[in-house]
Amino acid sequence: MRRTGVKRGVRGDGRGWPVRLLSLLLVLVSLQLGSLISPAYACGCGAMVPSRQARVAVGQETSVVGWDGRTEQIVMRLTVRGNAPEAAWIMPVPHRASVELGDPAVFSELSALTAPVRVTRHYFWPRAHDWPFGGNGKDSAAAPLPGARSVEVVGRERLGPFDVARLAANDPEALQGWLSENGFDLPDRLATALKPYVDRKWEYVAVRLAPEDGANPLHGTLDPLRLRFASDRPVYPMRLSKLAANPQELGLYVLAAHRMEPGGRIGGDAPEVTYAGRIDTRPASSDTDALARLTGGGPVFLTAIEQSFPRPELIDGDHELRAAGADTPYRTELYTDRLLTVGGVPAWVLSLIAVVAAAGVVVALVLVVRARRRAATVPGTP
């Protein structure tokens, strides 16, 4: 019989799903002046605006942050559920960003590279689930994110199911007003949440998700989006996630020259690293082609980080990522505890048999010695 457990180490780059990078997205744009997208609906990525009388939620959000010292890129992929034919969100960025569709294969390659290592540990004496205490002799495994104009549209593209608008604004109230004028009915607190970004002169990537046929609701895994912008230090926008009504989960892959870690908790549980190690993304094989295209090829340090936000309203900033004190490698290990056997027979049973056999031999020898001694003391015994 076996039990499966998970051993986690001190994280620098942590796992487990969803608010991450898009989390900071807050419905703000109708990218098509005639489209009406209204009441805000709190979801896994902080705030999202679906079409009226519709619902949408982010079931999973996975993000990749790459930084080469001058440029940052974020690749994000959403799995959504609900009955909304369209929805929208917004993401603040520190500098003007370019937006394009990402390669889904990046996530498959990263998942394979960071997969936990399975380690089998043997134990000698039977446990409660083993024979003869219980069980049937078979293994059972537990299964185990100020210019002249107040608001400026600096770019707009159609990318697969995404209608993308890139905005600049120097006044949070004006930004919210622009959204309202274009069919958005957003909460008053949005302007307050955006103010720190406006004060720092950040820009915004506003995205409207709409199926190309306009009929089917948003459902399932969407094509990933890839954002690139200048950055002297890597940052993962999180502040808008404080508007979420439900607990949030952040899962992040970070590709940089060194092992990276968040500068603080920013209102959530302590971030934990699920993987840290140097990888080679040169396209020597088909296993890392997508990563090679993303990073330009060559060695890079990969850190996988996970963090939970049980109370999103406590989020008080963005994740500013920094180099850890050392490039210490780490990998999550999945332990499988298995009863030690020899030839299919529990080792403890064989040991008991050996002990009983040895005891029998000892008893037999003692009896033989005693018999000989008695015989030697009887007169006339040859």
JOTA-V755325 format. One record per backbone hydrogen bond with DSSP energy under -1.0 kcal/mol. CO is the residue of the C=O (numbers start at 1). NH is the residue of the N-H. Records with the same first field share a line. If there is no record, write none. Layout:
CO->NH ; NH
This chain:
1->339
3->337
5->335
7->333
18->249
19->23
20->23
22->25
25->47
30->32
32->35
41->48
43->46
45->47
48->41
49->88
51->54
55->83 ; 84
57->81
60->79
62->77
63->253
64->75
65->255
66->73
70->231
71->68
72->229
73->66
74->227
75->64
76->225
77->62
78->222
79->59 ; 60
80->220
81->57
84->218
86->51
87->209
88->49
89->207
91->205
93->203
98->228
100->226
103->106
104->107
105->109
106->110
107->111
108->112
109->113
110->114
117->334
119->336
121->338
123->340
127->130
130->133 ; 134
142->144
145->20
150->170
152->168
155->166
157->164
159->162
161->210
162->159
163->208
164->157
165->206
166->154 ; 155
167->204
168->152
171->175
172->176
173->177
174->178
175->179
176->180
177->181
178->182
179->184
180->183
183->37
187->190
189->193
190->194
191->195
194->198
195->199
196->200
197->202
198->201
203->93
204->167
205->91
206->165
207->89
208->163
209->87
211->214
220->80
224->102
225->76
226->100
227->74
228->98
229->72
234->321
236->319
238->241
239->242
240->243
241->244
248->309
250->307
251->63
252->305
253->65
254->303
255->67
256->301
259->324
261->322
265->268
272->306
274->332
275->304
276->330
277->302
279->300
282->284
288->292
289->293
290->294
291->295
292->296
298->281
300->279
301->256
302->277
303->254
304->274 ; 275
305->252
306->272
307->250
308->269
309->248
311->314
312->315
319->236
320->263
322->261
326->328
330->276
332->117
333->7
334->119
335->5
336->121
337->3
338->123
340->347
342->345
345->342
346->350
347->351
348->352
349->353
350->354
351->355
352->356
353->357
354->358
355->359
356->360
357->361
358->362
359->363
360->364
361->365
362->366
363->367
364->368
365->369
366->370
367->371
368->372
369->373
370->374
371->375
372->376
373->377
378->381
